[in-house]
């Protein structure tokens, strides 16, 4: 795979992580670099790890994950987004709020946004192509876009005042729905005899 294709693939895979990082930045009240680094490390790390897992699984198990990967991403993102919206509608005295820095939440969001990267790893196994350059590019590009996304979301957060979590939750549900819609409307490839 040439460098341009690798970069384009990486940007495509990082798009969902970037959008989720923006919505995470919306929910962070007091921004510090270490908070953005934590989110970026999770997203970049999972985006790099999932293709390796997919590559290791190879074709022997791809039939188990590929048919439902879009449902998994949709379910995880919709759950987190719905929770954000629900908690934003509760009274301000309600202590439990969406925390994008919570490790469990970060793992859930990272897995949900990197399911497609798992499928890409399966593709590398089929093509018998070297996975190391792609994994490196995917991880770094996702890291940098997520890092920037957190700050972009935080800056935009001041414009939305008390509705930050509703916007962030709606973004996550939209991303999950888009993933589901794209997979359900794909035209299946028919291979002739």
N, C-alpha and C positions, 0 to 999 in steps of 0.2 A: 504494500500500500504506500503510495507516494505521500510526501509531507503535506501537500495541499488537501488531499482527501482526509488525512488524519486530523488536520486542524478543523476541517468542516464537520467531520464526525464528532469531534470533541465539543465543538460549539453547539451542535444539535443536542447532544446528550446533556450538556451543561445548562441548557435553556430552562428546564424545569427547576433545577436547583437554584438558578439565579432568581426566578420568580418567587420561590419559597423563601429564599434569603431576604428578598425585598419585603415580603410579608412578615418575616421574623424581625427585621429591622423596625417595622412599624410598631411592633409590640414592646420593644426595648425602651424603657424610660430613660435610663442614664447610660449613654453609649460610652464604651471604652474600647480600645483596640483589642484587648484580650477577649472581649465578648465576640467581636467580629471574627477573630482568629479561631475561636472554638467552633463557631458555626461553619466557617469555611473549611476547617480541618475535617469535620465530620462529613460534609458534603463531598469535598475533594477526595477524601479517603475512601468513602463508600463507592464513589463513581469509579475509582481506580481498582478497588477490590472486586466489585461485582463482575467485570469482564473476565477477571482471572478465575473466579468461581465458575462462571459460565463456560469458560474454555476448559477447565478441569472436568466439568460434568460431561462436556462433549455431546455428541449426538445421541449417545445411549440413553440419556434421560431427558432430552430436550422436549419430547412429546408430553412430559408431565407438566412442565412449567409454561411453555409457550402458549398453550390454549387458554391459560388463566392469568397470565402476567398482567394484562390490562385490568382485570377485575381486582387483583391484589392492589395495584397502584391506586385505582379508583376508590376502593374501600378504605385504605389507609389515609389517603389525602382527604376524603370526604369526612371521615371520622374526626380527624384533627381540625379541619376547617369548621365542621359543625359544632365541635366543642368550643372553638374560639368564639363563634357567633353567639352561642348559648350563654357563655360566661360574660360576654360583653353586654348582654341584655339584663343580667342580674344587677341587683343594687350594688352600689360602690362599696358597701360594707361587706359584700361577699369576698372572703379572703382568697379563695382559689381562683387564680387567673391563668390564662395561657402563658406559659413560660417557654419561649423558644430556646432558652439556655439549659433547660432540664435535660439531663442525659437521655432519659427514656424517650422524651419527645423528639430529641435530635436523632436518635437511632431510628425511630419510626419514620420521621420525615426523610432521613437519608436513604432508608431502604425503599420507601415509596418512590422517591425521585430517581433511584438508580436501577429499577427493575429492567428498564430498556437496555441498560449497560450490560446486564446479565445476558440478555438475548444477543447483544453484539459479541460477547465472549463466545457464545455458542456458534455464532457465524464464523469467528476466527478459527474455531476448531474444525469446522466444515471446510474452510478454505485452506487449512493447513498453513496459515500465514503467521508471521512472527507477531506476537501480541505485546512484547515489551515496549516498542515505541508508542503504540496506540494507548496503552495503559498509562504511560508517563504523561503523554499529552492530555489525555482525558482528565487525569487527576489534577495536573497543574492548572489547566484552563478552568476547570470547575472551581478549584480553590480560589483563583483570582476573581472570577465572576461572582462567586458567592460572597467573598470578602467585600467587593464593591457594592453588591446588592444590599447587604446589611446596612451600609452607610446611606445608600440611596433611600432605602425604606425609612430609615431613622429621620433623615432630613424631611422627607415628605410627610412623616407622621405629624409634624406640627400643624400641617394644613387640615388634618382630619379631626383634630381634638379628641373627643370621646369615642369616635366611631372607628378608631384604628383597628381594633380586633375584628369588627364586622368586615371591613375591607380585606384584611388579611385572611380571614376565614373564607370569604367569598372567592378570593384568589386561589386558595388551595382547592376548594370544591370545583372551581372552573378548570384548574389544571387536571385534576382527577377525571372530570367529565370529558375533557378534551382527549386525554389518553384513551379512555374507554371508547369514545366516539370514533377516534382514528382507527383503532383496532377492529371495531365492529363493522366499519364501512370499508375496510380493505377488500379488494377484489382478490380472492384466493388464486394462487398460481396453479394452473392445471398442467401437469407434465404428461405429455403424450407417450404412448408406448413406442 
